[in-house]
Amino acid sequence: MENFEPVIVAFCCHYCAYTAADMAGSQRLPYPPNVKIVQIPCSGKIDALHIVTAFEKGADGVYVAGCLEGDCHFKNGNTRAARRIEFVKKYLEEIGIESERLEMVNVSAGMGHRFAQVATEITDKIRKLGPSPIRTALAQ
């Protein structure tokens, strides 16, 4: 487990989080290559099925990155996403997966540094948790 490198899936809204990720890259801000970015139109469009499927496909951690609170381009998509994340966290606990493996974060388009910081923090946290129980079961 000392050589364990987690697979992290980041669902990023098009207008803010994806742009922040792009800015982090443009500014050459380092963040772990473990983070696989999936661009979505709005964080409010993320469905529980998308998150669970990411875990089923071998992700050790997932986070949804949306606009800052009160600043969603689709009015309240990020607040809908936050409620959905809380629901999925409860579901994960029920099926034996630590809810800490799922996060909701808010970033603005100009916050490339924040995106890199969040990606690093989440990767470090998941590295400490170890492989996802689903990933471990798939490897057997």
Secondary structure, DSSP 8 states (H G I E B T S, - for coil): -TT----EEEEEETTTHHHHHHHHHHTT----TTEEEEEES-GGG--HHHHHHHHHTT-SEEEEEE--TT-BTTBSHHHHHHHHHHHHHHHHHHTT--GGGEEEEE--TT-HHHHHHHHHHHHHHHHHH-S-HHHHHHH-
